[in-house]
Amino acid sequence: MNTPVRNGPSMPASTSLAESVALQRDVLANLLREPLALAAEACSRVWPSRAGLNAALTHALTTLPECKYMYALDTRAVQLSDNISHSGLIPTDYGRDRSDRPYMNEAVPNQGFLLSQAYISLRAKRPSLTAIQIVRNDDGQVLGFVGADYDLRNLPITAKLYDEPTYWRQIKGDPAIRGAVFQQTRNDSQMDRHLDTVLGVMEELMTDRGVFHGKLHFSSSRATLWVLDDPFRYRLLDIDALTDPDTCLIYPIHAYPADAVVPRDQIRPVLDTLRALRFMDETFYLRAGSINIFNGMVDLTFSCDGSHYVPWDEFLSKGYDFWAPEKLAGQSCPV
């Protein structure tokens, strides 16, 4: 038996989001590696003197303007220096045991430098990361570590905003809803009873009235819209607005964007396919569906709370038969 999970396209080994994060981390590591190595070398000459470490780290901090704190730790991760900040010394953490912090529980590479994974800071509760550099004496013996804490807000942005992937993705929903899917049946909503009018209004808004992202909530009989002339605010249309074609009059005429991924004449076929999935079965049915004309993705949320994000052309190429309930027999959920 075929299901959407098995027939969907294969997922790439890494997403553009993960690749962008990795690129950003690589650039940051390259920026921090040399200053931390020089700081560790300076600290090794005064180890383990508190005053000497404070002086060495105060000088090192001048080369790291985005750094929040620097400090020195022994091999047990007990702090040997004060916290060094751009506003001066903070002595309260002298002697602090940092062994349980996330950055001290990652393996430091052989070269002695580690840029930790991001974590939530203990006090400020802010996304942060820490650069760690091993401190060695002239004989190569490990003396301890130099740490440099960064608030993510203060790090230089070195990578462009990642591109949202446009391959088929599937996300499982609430386990409680999935487990009870056979105990529910679809009830006609107000939108279901007036779907011809609703889809006509939605088509007009998306093809001629500047709506670039529209989501139909079939079960709750509402729609959320984003328009080209005011993209930072969504519009909420209730069933009264969706069943009144006069609603279109309050949205100015807008030429269909030339850079839209979804062709203008394919908006209606997508909407009609959403309708088919809404009524395909009394147990497995569409609860909500959306289309974004710029990223070209159709978003589907089914009665079992599972979601699909599908390129518009792939969505249409599968057709109704791909989702038909007889192909889902014996399954707990279509996703």
FIKENU-931796 format. One record per residue (C-alpha): x, y negated, z negated; residue number from 1. Coordinates in nm, 2 decimals. Each point is the difference from the previous one (the first is absolute). Last residue first. Example, Ala and Ser with C-alpha at 12.3 -4.5 7.8 and 13.67 -1.06 7.14 Angstrom:
BEGIN
<pt><u>1.37</u><v>0.11</v><w>-0.71</w><num>2</num></pt>
<pt><u>-0.14</u><v>0.34</v><w>-0.07</w><num>1</num></pt>
REM end
This chain:
BEGIN
<pt><u>0.11</u><v>-1.14</v><w>-0.74</w><num>335</num></pt>
<pt><u>-0.32</u><v>0.15</v><w>0.12</w><num>334</num></pt>
<pt><u>-0.09</u><v>0.11</v><w>-0.35</w><num>333</num></pt>
<pt><u>-0.06</u><v>0.32</v><w>-0.19</w><num>332</num></pt>
<pt><u>0.03</u><v>0.21</v><w>0.32</w><num>331</num></pt>
<pt><u>-0.20</u><v>0.31</v><w>0.07</w><num>330</num></pt>
<pt><u>-0.15</u><v>-0.15</v><w>0.31</w><num>329</num></pt>
<pt><u>0.19</u><v>-0.30</v><w>0.12</w><num>328</num></pt>
<pt><u>-0.01</u><v>0.08</v><w>0.37</w><num>327</num></pt>
<pt><u>-0.38</u><v>0.04</v><w>-0.02</w><num>326</num></pt>
<pt><u>-0.01</u><v>-0.35</v><w>-0.16</w><num>325</num></pt>
<pt><u>0.12</u><v>-0.17</v><w>0.32</w><num>324</num></pt>
<pt><u>0.31</u><v>-0.22</v><w>-0.05</w><num>323</num></pt>
<pt><u>0.19</u><v>0.10</v><w>0.31</w><num>322</num></pt>
<pt><u>-0.33</u><v>0.04</v><w>0.19</w><num>321</num></pt>
<pt><u>-0.08</u><v>-0.37</v><w>-0.05</w><num>320</num></pt>
<pt><u>0.28</u><v>-0.13</v><w>0.22</w><num>319</num></pt>
<pt><u>0.37</u><v>0.08</v><w>-0.04</w><num>318</num></pt>
<pt><u>0.09</u><v>-0.25</v><w>0.28</w><num>317</num></pt>
<pt><u>-0.18</u><v>-0.28</v><w>-0.18</w><num>316</num></pt>
<pt><u>0.20</u><v>0.03</v><w>-0.32</w><num>315</num></pt>
<pt><u>0.32</u><v>0.04</v><w>0.20</w><num>314</num></pt>
<pt><u>-0.08</u><v>-0.32</v><w>0.18</w><num>313</num></pt>
<pt><u>-0.07</u><v>-0.19</v><w>-0.32</w><num>312</num></pt>
<pt><u>0.31</u><v>0.11</v><w>-0.18</w><num>311</num></pt>
<pt><u>-0.12</u><v>0.19</v><w>-0.32</w><num>310</num></pt>
<pt><u>0.01</u><v>-0.07</v><w>-0.37</w><num>309</num></pt>
<pt><u>-0.20</u><v>0.28</v><w>-0.17</w><num>308</num></pt>
<pt><u>-0.15</u><v>0.00</v><w>-0.34</w><num>307</num></pt>
<pt><u>-0.12</u><v>0.26</v><w>-0.25</w><num>306</num></pt>
<pt><u>-0.28</u><v>-0.11</v><w>-0.24</w><num>305</num></pt>
<pt><u>-0.19</u><v>0.32</v><w>0.04</w><num>304</num></pt>
<pt><u>-0.28</u><v>-0.20</v><w>0.18</w><num>303</num></pt>
<pt><u>0.26</u><v>-0.12</v><w>0.26</w><num>302</num></pt>
<pt><u>0.21</u><v>-0.31</v><w>0.03</w><num>301</num></pt>
<pt><u>0.11</u><v>-0.09</v><w>0.35</w><num>300</num></pt>
<pt><u>0.24</u><v>-0.28</v><w>0.10</w><num>299</num></pt>
<pt><u>0.05</u><v>-0.07</v><w>0.37</w><num>298</num></pt>
<pt><u>0.34</u><v>-0.14</v><w>0.10</w><num>297</num></pt>
<pt><u>0.10</u><v>-0.23</v><w>0.29</w><num>296</num></pt>
<pt><u>0.24</u><v>-0.21</v><w>-0.20</w><num>295</num></pt>
<pt><u>-0.15</u><v>-0.31</v><w>0.16</w><num>294</num></pt>
<pt><u>-0.37</u><v>0.10</v><w>0.06</w><num>293</num></pt>
<pt><u>-0.05</u><v>0.13</v><w>-0.36</w><num>292</num></pt>
<pt><u>-0.29</u><v>0.25</v><w>-0.02</w><num>291</num></pt>
<pt><u>-0.19</u><v>0.11</v><w>-0.31</w><num>290</num></pt>
<pt><u>-0.20</u><v>0.30</v><w>-0.12</w><num>289</num></pt>
<pt><u>-0.20</u><v>0.08</v><w>-0.32</w><num>288</num></pt>
<pt><u>-0.19</u><v>0.29</v><w>-0.15</w><num>287</num></pt>
<pt><u>0.04</u><v>0.24</v><w>0.29</w><num>286</num></pt>
<pt><u>-0.16</u><v>0.34</v><w>-0.04</w><num>285</num></pt>
<pt><u>0.06</u><v>0.34</v><w>-0.13</w><num>284</num></pt>
<pt><u>-0.30</u><v>0.12</v><w>-0.20</w><num>283</num></pt>
<pt><u>-0.31</u><v>-0.10</v><w>0.22</w><num>282</num></pt>
<pt><u>0.20</u><v>0.04</v><w>0.32</w><num>281</num></pt>
<pt><u>0.10</u><v>-0.20</v><w>0.31</w><num>280</num></pt>
<pt><u>-0.20</u><v>-0.31</v><w>-0.09</w><num>279</num></pt>
<pt><u>0.27</u><v>-0.24</v><w>-0.10</w><num>278</num></pt>
<pt><u>0.25</u><v>0.17</v><w>0.23</w><num>277</num></pt>
<pt><u>-0.22</u><v>-0.09</v><w>0.30</w><num>276</num></pt>
<pt><u>-0.04</u><v>-0.36</v><w>-0.11</w><num>275</num></pt>
<pt><u>0.38</u><v>-0.03</v><w>-0.03</w><num>274</num></pt>
<pt><u>0.02</u><v>0.13</v><w>0.36</w><num>273</num></pt>
<pt><u>-0.24</u><v>-0.27</v><w>0.11</w><num>272</num></pt>
<pt><u>0.21</u><v>-0.27</v><w>-0.17</w><num>271</num></pt>
<pt><u>0.32</u><v>0.13</v><w>0.18</w><num>270</num></pt>
<pt><u>-0.19</u><v>0.01</v><w>0.33</w><num>269</num></pt>
<pt><u>-0.12</u><v>-0.36</v><w>-0.06</w><num>268</num></pt>
<pt><u>0.35</u><v>-0.14</v><w>-0.07</w><num>267</num></pt>
<pt><u>0.15</u><v>0.17</v><w>0.31</w><num>266</num></pt>
<pt><u>-0.10</u><v>-0.28</v><w>0.25</w><num>265</num></pt>
<pt><u>0.21</u><v>-0.26</v><w>-0.19</w><num>264</num></pt>
<pt><u>0.31</u><v>0.21</v><w>0.03</w><num>263</num></pt>
<pt><u>0.16</u><v>0.10</v><w>-0.34</w><num>262</num></pt>
<pt><u>0.35</u><v>-0.12</v><w>-0.03</w><num>261</num></pt>
<pt><u>-0.09</u><v>-0.37</v><w>-0.02</w><num>260</num></pt>
<pt><u>0.26</u><v>-0.22</v><w>0.16</w><num>259</num></pt>
<pt><u>-0.23</u><v>-0.18</v><w>0.24</w><num>258</num></pt>
<pt><u>-0.24</u><v>-0.09</v><w>-0.29</w><num>257</num></pt>
<pt><u>-0.37</u><v>0.01</v><w>0.10</w><num>256</num></pt>
<pt><u>-0.11</u><v>-0.36</v><w>0.06</w><num>255</num></pt>
<pt><u>-0.18</u><v>-0.14</v><w>-0.30</w><num>254</num></pt>
<pt><u>-0.36</u><v>-0.12</v><w>-0.02</w><num>253</num></pt>
<pt><u>-0.06</u><v>-0.15</v><w>-0.34</w><num>252</num></pt>
<pt><u>-0.14</u><v>0.22</v><w>-0.29</w><num>251</num></pt>
<pt><u>-0.32</u><v>-0.15</v><w>-0.14</w><num>250</num></pt>
<pt><u>-0.20</u><v>0.10</v><w>0.31</w><num>249</num></pt>
<pt><u>0.08</u><v>0.37</v><w>-0.05</w><num>248</num></pt>
<pt><u>-0.22</u><v>0.01</v><w>-0.31</w><num>247</num></pt>
<pt><u>-0.29</u><v>-0.07</v><w>0.23</w><num>246</num></pt>
<pt><u>0.02</u><v>0.37</v><w>0.09</w><num>245</num></pt>
<pt><u>-0.17</u><v>0.08</v><w>-0.34</w><num>244</num></pt>
<pt><u>0.05</u><v>0.36</v><w>-0.11</w><num>243</num></pt>
<pt><u>0.36</u><v>-0.06</v><w>-0.12</w><num>242</num></pt>
<pt><u>-0.10</u><v>-0.31</v><w>-0.19</w><num>241</num></pt>
<pt><u>-0.28</u><v>0.17</v><w>-0.19</w><num>240</num></pt>
<pt><u>0.22</u><v>0.31</v><w>-0.06</w><num>239</num></pt>
<pt><u>0.27</u><v>-0.20</v><w>-0.18</w><num>238</num></pt>
<pt><u>0.28</u><v>-0.18</v><w>0.18</w><num>237</num></pt>
<pt><u>0.33</u><v>-0.06</v><w>-0.20</w><num>236</num></pt>
<pt><u>0.25</u><v>-0.23</v><w>0.16</w><num>235</num></pt>
<pt><u>0.37</u><v>0.04</v><w>-0.07</w><num>234</num></pt>
<pt><u>0.24</u><v>-0.28</v><w>-0.07</w><num>233</num></pt>
<pt><u>0.37</u><v>-0.03</v><w>0.12</w><num>232</num></pt>
<pt><u>-0.08</u><v>0.03</v><w>0.37</w><num>231</num></pt>
<pt><u>-0.20</u><v>-0.32</v><w>0.04</w><num>230</num></pt>
<pt><u>-0.01</u><v>-0.08</v><w>0.38</w><num>229</num></pt>
<pt><u>0.07</u><v>0.36</v><w>0.10</w><num>228</num></pt>
<pt><u>-0.28</u><v>0.15</v><w>-0.21</w><num>227</num></pt>
<pt><u>0.00</u><v>0.28</v><w>-0.26</w><num>226</num></pt>
<pt><u>-0.32</u><v>0.19</v><w>-0.07</w><num>225</num></pt>
<pt><u>-0.15</u><v>0.21</v><w>-0.27</w><num>224</num></pt>
<pt><u>-0.33</u><v>0.18</v><w>0.07</w><num>223</num></pt>
<pt><u>-0.29</u><v>0.12</v><w>-0.22</w><num>222</num></pt>
<pt><u>-0.25</u><v>0.28</v><w>-0.02</w><num>221</num></pt>
<pt><u>0.14</u><v>0.18</v><w>-0.31</w><num>220</num></pt>
<pt><u>0.02</u><v>0.34</v><w>0.17</w><num>219</num></pt>
<pt><u>0.10</u><v>-0.13</v><w>0.34</w><num>218</num></pt>
<pt><u>0.28</u><v>-0.23</v><w>-0.11</w><num>217</num></pt>
<pt><u>0.09</u><v>-0.14</v><w>0.33</w><num>216</num></pt>
<pt><u>0.35</u><v>-0.16</v><w>0.02</w><num>215</num></pt>
<pt><u>0.10</u><v>-0.27</v><w>0.26</w><num>214</num></pt>
<pt><u>0.34</u><v>-0.13</v><w>0.08</w><num>213</num></pt>
<pt><u>0.06</u><v>-0.25</v><w>0.28</w><num>212</num></pt>
<pt><u>-0.32</u><v>-0.20</v><w>-0.02</w><num>211</num></pt>
<pt><u>0.04</u><v>-0.29</v><w>0.24</w><num>210</num></pt>
<pt><u>-0.36</u><v>-0.03</v><w>0.13</w><num>209</num></pt>
<pt><u>-0.01</u><v>0.16</v><w>0.35</w><num>208</num></pt>
<pt><u>0.12</u><v>0.36</v><w>-0.02</w><num>207</num></pt>
<pt><u>0.00</u><v>0.06</v><w>-0.38</w><num>206</num></pt>
<pt><u>-0.31</u><v>-0.20</v><w>-0.10</w><num>205</num></pt>
<pt><u>-0.20</u><v>0.12</v><w>0.30</w><num>204</num></pt>
<pt><u>0.09</u><v>0.36</v><w>-0.07</w><num>203</num></pt>
<pt><u>-0.09</u><v>-0.03</v><w>-0.37</w><num>202</num></pt>
<pt><u>-0.34</u><v>-0.15</v><w>0.08</w><num>201</num></pt>
<pt><u>-0.08</u><v>0.27</v><w>0.25</w><num>200</num></pt>
<pt><u>0.12</u><v>0.26</v><w>-0.25</w><num>199</num></pt>
<pt><u>-0.23</u><v>-0.13</v><w>-0.27</w><num>198</num></pt>
<pt><u>-0.30</u><v>-0.02</v><w>0.24</w><num>197</num></pt>
<pt><u>0.03</u><v>0.36</v><w>0.11</w><num>196</num></pt>
<pt><u>0.08</u><v>0.10</v><w>-0.36</w><num>195</num></pt>
<pt><u>-0.32</u><v>-0.11</v><w>-0.15</w><num>194</num></pt>
<pt><u>-0.11</u><v>0.31</v><w>-0.20</w><num>193</num></pt>
<pt><u>0.36</u><v>0.10</v><w>-0.07</w><num>192</num></pt>
<pt><u>0.08</u><v>-0.35</v><w>-0.13</w><num>191</num></pt>
<pt><u>-0.29</u><v>0.02</v><w>-0.25</w><num>190</num></pt>
<pt><u>0.16</u><v>0.33</v><w>-0.12</w><num>189</num></pt>
<pt><u>-0.13</u><v>0.34</v><w>0.10</w><num>188</num></pt>
<pt><u>0.10</u><v>0.25</v><w>-0.27</w><num>187</num></pt>
<pt><u>0.29</u><v>0.23</v><w>0.06</w><num>186</num></pt>
<pt><u>0.02</u><v>0.31</v><w>-0.21</w><num>185</num></pt>
<pt><u>0.19</u><v>0.07</v><w>-0.31</w><num>184</num></pt>
<pt><u>0.09</u><v>0.31</v><w>-0.20</w><num>183</num></pt>
<pt><u>0.23</u><v>0.14</v><w>0.27</w><num>182</num></pt>
<pt><u>0.23</u><v>-0.30</v><w>-0.04</w><num>181</num></pt>
<pt><u>0.04</u><v>0.05</v><w>-0.38</w><num>180</num></pt>
<pt><u>0.37</u><v>0.10</v><w>0.01</w><num>179</num></pt>
<pt><u>0.09</u><v>-0.27</v><w>0.25</w><num>178</num></pt>
<pt><u>-0.17</u><v>-0.26</v><w>-0.21</w><num>177</num></pt>
<pt><u>0.19</u><v>0.10</v><w>-0.32</w><num>176</num></pt>
<pt><u>0.32</u><v>0.04</v><w>0.19</w><num>175</num></pt>
<pt><u>-0.02</u><v>-0.37</v><w>0.11</w><num>174</num></pt>
<pt><u>0.14</u><v>-0.04</v><w>0.35</w><num>173</num></pt>
<pt><u>0.24</u><v>0.18</v><w>0.23</w><num>172</num></pt>
<pt><u>0.19</u><v>-0.22</v><w>0.24</w><num>171</num></pt>
<pt><u>0.05</u><v>0.07</v><w>0.37</w><num>170</num></pt>
<pt><u>0.23</u><v>-0.18</v><w>0.24</w><num>169</num></pt>
<pt><u>-0.01</u><v>-0.01</v><w>0.38</w><num>168</num></pt>
<pt><u>0.28</u><v>-0.21</v><w>0.14</w><num>167</num></pt>
<pt><u>0.00</u><v>-0.38</v><w>0.02</w><num>166</num></pt>
<pt><u>0.27</u><v>-0.08</v><w>-0.26</w><num>165</num></pt>
<pt><u>-0.02</u><v>-0.35</v><w>-0.15</w><num>164</num></pt>
<pt><u>0.31</u><v>-0.19</v><w>0.10</w><num>163</num></pt>
<pt><u>0.23</u><v>-0.10</v><w>-0.28</w><num>162</num></pt>
<pt><u>0.04</u><v>-0.37</v><w>-0.09</w><num>161</num></pt>
<pt><u>0.34</u><v>-0.10</v><w>0.10</w><num>160</num></pt>
<pt><u>0.30</u><v>0.10</v><w>-0.20</w><num>159</num></pt>
<pt><u>0.25</u><v>-0.21</v><w>-0.20</w><num>158</num></pt>
<pt><u>-0.21</u><v>-0.16</v><w>-0.27</w><num>157</num></pt>
<pt><u>0.24</u><v>-0.13</v><w>-0.26</w><num>156</num></pt>
<pt><u>-0.07</u><v>0.14</v><w>-0.35</w><num>155</num></pt>
<pt><u>-0.16</u><v>-0.24</v><w>-0.25</w><num>154</num></pt>
<pt><u>-0.35</u><v>0.15</v><w>0.01</w><num>153</num></pt>
<pt><u>0.14</u><v>0.35</v><w>-0.04</w><num>152</num></pt>
<pt><u>0.13</u><v>-0.10</v><w>-0.35</w><num>151</num></pt>
<pt><u>0.36</u><v>0.11</v><w>-0.01</w><num>150</num></pt>
<pt><u>0.21</u><v>0.16</v><w>-0.27</w><num>149</num></pt>
<pt><u>0.37</u><v>0.05</v><w>0.03</w><num>148</num></pt>
<pt><u>0.17</u><v>0.27</v><w>-0.19</w><num>147</num></pt>
<pt><u>0.37</u><v>0.07</v><w>-0.06</w><num>146</num></pt>
<pt><u>0.08</u><v>0.35</v><w>-0.11</w><num>145</num></pt>
<pt><u>0.22</u><v>0.21</v><w>-0.23</w><num>144</num></pt>
<pt><u>0.37</u><v>0.08</v><w>-0.05</w><num>143</num></pt>
<pt><u>0.04</u><v>0.26</v><w>0.27</w><num>142</num></pt>
<pt><u>0.36</u><v>0.12</v><w>0.02</w><num>141</num></pt>
<pt><u>0.16</u><v>-0.09</v><w>0.33</w><num>140</num></pt>
<pt><u>0.35</u><v>-0.05</v><w>-0.14</w><num>139</num></pt>
<pt><u>-0.02</u><v>-0.38</v><w>0.04</w><num>138</num></pt>
<pt><u>-0.32</u><v>-0.01</v><w>-0.20</w><num>137</num></pt>
<pt><u>-0.34</u><v>0.07</v><w>0.15</w><num>136</num></pt>
<pt><u>-0.34</u><v>-0.20</v><w>-0.01</w><num>135</num></pt>
<pt><u>-0.28</u><v>0.16</v><w>0.19</w><num>134</num></pt>
<pt><u>-0.23</u><v>-0.24</v><w>0.18</w><num>133</num></pt>
<pt><u>-0.38</u><v>-0.02</v><w>-0.05</w><num>132</num></pt>
<pt><u>-0.24</u><v>-0.22</v><w>0.19</w><num>131</num></pt>
<pt><u>-0.34</u><v>-0.03</v><w>-0.16</w><num>130</num></pt>
<pt><u>-0.35</u><v>-0.04</v><w>0.14</w><num>129</num></pt>
<pt><u>-0.31</u><v>-0.19</v><w>-0.10</w><num>128</num></pt>
<pt><u>-0.38</u><v>0.00</v><w>0.05</w><num>127</num></pt>
<pt><u>-0.12</u><v>-0.21</v><w>-0.30</w><num>126</num></pt>
<pt><u>-0.13</u><v>0.11</v><w>-0.34</w><num>125</num></pt>
<pt><u>0.20</u><v>-0.29</v><w>-0.15</w><num>124</num></pt>
<pt><u>0.12</u><v>0.21</v><w>-0.30</w><num>123</num></pt>
<pt><u>0.06</u><v>0.36</v><w>0.13</w><num>122</num></pt>
<pt><u>0.05</u><v>-0.08</v><w>0.36</w><num>121</num></pt>
<pt><u>-0.21</u><v>0.20</v><w>0.25</w><num>120</num></pt>
<pt><u>0.22</u><v>0.20</v><w>0.23</w><num>119</num></pt>
<pt><u>0.17</u><v>-0.02</v><w>0.34</w><num>118</num></pt>
<pt><u>0.24</u><v>0.28</v><w>0.09</w><num>117</num></pt>
<pt><u>0.35</u><v>-0.07</v><w>-0.12</w><num>116</num></pt>
<pt><u>0.29</u><v>-0.14</v><w>0.20</w><num>115</num></pt>
<pt><u>0.29</u><v>0.21</v><w>-0.10</w><num>114</num></pt>
<pt><u>0.37</u><v>-0.05</v><w>0.04</w><num>113</num></pt>
<pt><u>0.28</u><v>0.23</v><w>-0.12</w><num>112</num></pt>
<pt><u>0.13</u><v>0.12</v><w>0.33</w><num>111</num></pt>
<pt><u>-0.10</u><v>0.35</v><w>-0.11</w><num>110</num></pt>
<pt><u>-0.37</u><v>-0.08</v><w>-0.01</w><num>109</num></pt>
<pt><u>-0.16</u><v>-0.09</v><w>-0.33</w><num>108</num></pt>
<pt><u>-0.28</u><v>0.26</v><w>-0.08</w><num>107</num></pt>
<pt><u>-0.31</u><v>-0.17</v><w>-0.12</w><num>106</num></pt>
<pt><u>-0.10</u><v>0.01</v><w>-0.37</w><num>105</num></pt>
<pt><u>0.17</u><v>-0.32</v><w>-0.10</w><num>104</num></pt>
<pt><u>-0.21</u><v>-0.21</v><w>0.25</w><num>103</num></pt>
<pt><u>-0.32</u><v>0.14</v><w>-0.15</w><num>102</num></pt>
<pt><u>0.07</u><v>-0.12</v><w>-0.35</w><num>101</num></pt>
<pt><u>0.04</u><v>0.27</v><w>-0.27</w><num>100</num></pt>
<pt><u>0.37</u><v>-0.04</v><w>-0.05</w><num>99</num></pt>
<pt><u>-0.03</u><v>-0.37</v><w>-0.05</w><num>98</num></pt>
<pt><u>0.10</u><v>0.01</v><w>-0.37</w><num>97</num></pt>
<pt><u>0.03</u><v>-0.36</v><w>-0.12</w><num>96</num></pt>
<pt><u>0.32</u><v>-0.10</v><w>-0.19</w><num>95</num></pt>
<pt><u>-0.01</u><v>-0.36</v><w>0.12</w><num>94</num></pt>
<pt><u>-0.35</u><v>-0.05</v><w>0.13</w><num>93</num></pt>
<pt><u>-0.08</u><v>-0.31</v><w>-0.22</w><num>92</num></pt>
<pt><u>0.31</u><v>-0.19</v><w>0.10</w><num>91</num></pt>
<pt><u>-0.13</u><v>-0.20</v><w>0.29</w><num>90</num></pt>
<pt><u>0.29</u><v>-0.19</v><w>0.15</w><num>89</num></pt>
<pt><u>-0.06</u><v>-0.30</v><w>0.23</w><num>88</num></pt>
<pt><u>-0.26</u><v>-0.15</v><w>0.23</w><num>87</num></pt>
<pt><u>0.12</u><v>0.19</v><w>0.30</w><num>86</num></pt>
<pt><u>-0.03</u><v>0.32</v><w>-0.20</w><num>85</num></pt>
<pt><u>0.25</u><v>0.24</v><w>-0.17</w><num>84</num></pt>
<pt><u>-0.17</u><v>0.25</v><w>-0.23</w><num>83</num></pt>
<pt><u>0.25</u><v>0.05</v><w>-0.28</w><num>82</num></pt>
<pt><u>0.28</u><v>0.25</v><w>0.04</w><num>81</num></pt>
<pt><u>0.06</u><v>0.36</v><w>-0.11</w><num>80</num></pt>
<pt><u>-0.34</u><v>0.14</v><w>0.08</w><num>79</num></pt>
<pt><u>-0.05</u><v>0.37</v><w>-0.07</w><num>78</num></pt>
<pt><u>-0.03</u><v>0.20</v><w>0.32</w><num>77</num></pt>
<pt><u>0.18</u><v>0.30</v><w>-0.14</w><num>76</num></pt>
<pt><u>0.30</u><v>-0.06</v><w>0.22</w><num>75</num></pt>
<pt><u>0.02</u><v>-0.36</v><w>-0.13</w><num>74</num></pt>
<pt><u>-0.21</u><v>-0.28</v><w>0.14</w><num>73</num></pt>
<pt><u>0.08</u><v>-0.35</v><w>0.13</w><num>72</num></pt>
<pt><u>-0.26</u><v>-0.26</v><w>0.07</w><num>71</num></pt>
<pt><u>-0.13</u><v>-0.23</v><w>0.28</w><num>70</num></pt>
<pt><u>-0.34</u><v>-0.17</v><w>0.01</w><num>69</num></pt>
<pt><u>-0.23</u><v>-0.17</v><w>0.25</w><num>68</num></pt>
<pt><u>0.20</u><v>0.03</v><w>0.32</w><num>67</num></pt>
<pt><u>-0.10</u><v>-0.22</v><w>0.29</w><num>66</num></pt>
<pt><u>0.31</u><v>-0.23</v><w>-0.03</w><num>65</num></pt>
<pt><u>0.25</u><v>0.29</v><w>0.00</w><num>64</num></pt>
<pt><u>0.34</u><v>-0.15</v><w>0.04</w><num>63</num></pt>
<pt><u>-0.03</u><v>-0.21</v><w>-0.31</w><num>62</num></pt>
<pt><u>-0.10</u><v>0.31</v><w>-0.19</w><num>61</num></pt>
<pt><u>0.35</u><v>0.14</v><w>0.03</w><num>60</num></pt>
<pt><u>0.14</u><v>-0.29</v><w>-0.21</w><num>59</num></pt>
<pt><u>-0.25</u><v>0.06</v><w>-0.28</w><num>58</num></pt>
<pt><u>0.07</u><v>0.38</v><w>0.04</w><num>57</num></pt>
<pt><u>0.37</u><v>-0.05</v><w>-0.07</w><num>56</num></pt>
<pt><u>-0.06</u><v>-0.24</v><w>-0.29</w><num>55</num></pt>
<pt><u>-0.26</u><v>0.23</v><w>-0.17</w><num>54</num></pt>
<pt><u>0.22</u><v>0.30</v><w>0.06</w><num>53</num></pt>
<pt><u>0.29</u><v>-0.18</v><w>-0.18</w><num>52</num></pt>
<pt><u>-0.22</u><v>-0.11</v><w>-0.29</w><num>51</num></pt>
<pt><u>-0.14</u><v>0.35</v><w>-0.05</w><num>50</num></pt>
<pt><u>0.35</u><v>0.17</v><w>0.04</w><num>49</num></pt>
<pt><u>-0.04</u><v>0.35</v><w>0.14</w><num>48</num></pt>
<pt><u>0.17</u><v>-0.04</v><w>0.26</w><num>47</num></pt>
<pt><u>0.19</u><v>-0.32</v><w>0.09</w><num>46</num></pt>
<pt><u>0.17</u><v>0.11</v><w>0.32</w><num>45</num></pt>
<pt><u>-0.28</u><v>0.24</v><w>0.09</w><num>44</num></pt>
<pt><u>-0.24</u><v>-0.29</v><w>0.00</w><num>43</num></pt>
<pt><u>0.18</u><v>-0.18</v><w>0.28</w><num>42</num></pt>
<pt><u>0.00</u><v>0.32</v><w>0.21</w><num>41</num></pt>
<pt><u>-0.37</u><v>0.05</v><w>-0.07</w><num>40</num></pt>
<pt><u>-0.08</u><v>-0.35</v><w>0.11</w><num>39</num></pt>
<pt><u>0.20</u><v>0.04</v><w>0.32</w><num>38</num></pt>
<pt><u>-0.19</u><v>0.32</v><w>0.08</w><num>37</num></pt>
<pt><u>-0.34</u><v>-0.17</v><w>-0.08</w><num>36</num></pt>
<pt><u>0.09</u><v>-0.29</v><w>0.24</w><num>35</num></pt>
<pt><u>0.09</u><v>0.26</v><w>0.28</w><num>34</num></pt>
<pt><u>-0.31</u><v>0.22</v><w>-0.02</w><num>33</num></pt>
<pt><u>-0.26</u><v>-0.27</v><w>-0.04</w><num>32</num></pt>
<pt><u>-0.05</u><v>-0.12</v><w>0.36</w><num>31</num></pt>
<pt><u>0.04</u><v>0.34</v><w>0.15</w><num>30</num></pt>
<pt><u>-0.25</u><v>0.15</v><w>-0.25</w><num>29</num></pt>
<pt><u>-0.25</u><v>-0.27</v><w>0.11</w><num>28</num></pt>
<pt><u>0.04</u><v>0.08</v><w>0.36</w><num>27</num></pt>
<pt><u>-0.05</u><v>0.38</v><w>-0.06</w><num>26</num></pt>
<pt><u>-0.30</u><v>-0.07</v><w>-0.23</w><num>25</num></pt>
<pt><u>-0.17</u><v>-0.20</v><w>0.28</w><num>24</num></pt>
<pt><u>0.06</u><v>0.27</v><w>0.25</w><num>23</num></pt>
<pt><u>-0.13</u><v>0.27</v><w>-0.22</w><num>22</num></pt>
<pt><u>-0.32</u><v>-0.20</v><w>-0.07</w><num>21</num></pt>
<pt><u>-0.05</u><v>-0.06</v><w>0.37</w><num>20</num></pt>
<pt><u>0.04</u><v>0.37</v><w>0.07</w><num>19</num></pt>
<pt><u>-0.24</u><v>0.09</v><w>-0.27</w><num>18</num></pt>
<pt><u>-0.26</u><v>-0.24</v><w>0.15</w><num>17</num></pt>
<pt><u>0.07</u><v>0.11</v><w>0.35</w><num>16</num></pt>
<pt><u>-0.09</u><v>0.35</v><w>-0.11</w><num>15</num></pt>
<pt><u>0.23</u><v>0.29</v><w>-0.03</w><num>14</num></pt>
<pt><u>0.00</u><v>0.35</v><w>0.14</w><num>13</num></pt>
<pt><u>-0.28</u><v>-0.09</v><w>0.24</w><num>12</num></pt>
<pt><u>-0.34</u><v>0.15</v><w>-0.05</w><num>11</num></pt>
<pt><u>-0.13</u><v>0.25</v><w>0.25</w><num>10</num></pt>
<pt><u>-0.31</u><v>-0.10</v><w>0.19</w><num>9</num></pt>
<pt><u>-0.34</u><v>0.11</v><w>-0.15</w><num>8</num></pt>
<pt><u>-0.12</u><v>0.35</v><w>0.09</w><num>7</num></pt>
<pt><u>0.09</u><v>0.16</v><w>-0.33</w><num>6</num></pt>
<pt><u>-0.16</u><v>-0.26</v><w>-0.23</w><num>5</num></pt>
<pt><u>-0.28</u><v>-0.07</v><w>0.24</w><num>4</num></pt>
<pt><u>-0.12</u><v>0.37</v><w>-0.04</w><num>3</num></pt>
<pt><u>0.03</u><v>0.29</v><w>0.24</w><num>2</num></pt>
<pt><u>-0.13</u><v>0.35</v><w>-0.09</w><num>1</num></pt>
REM end
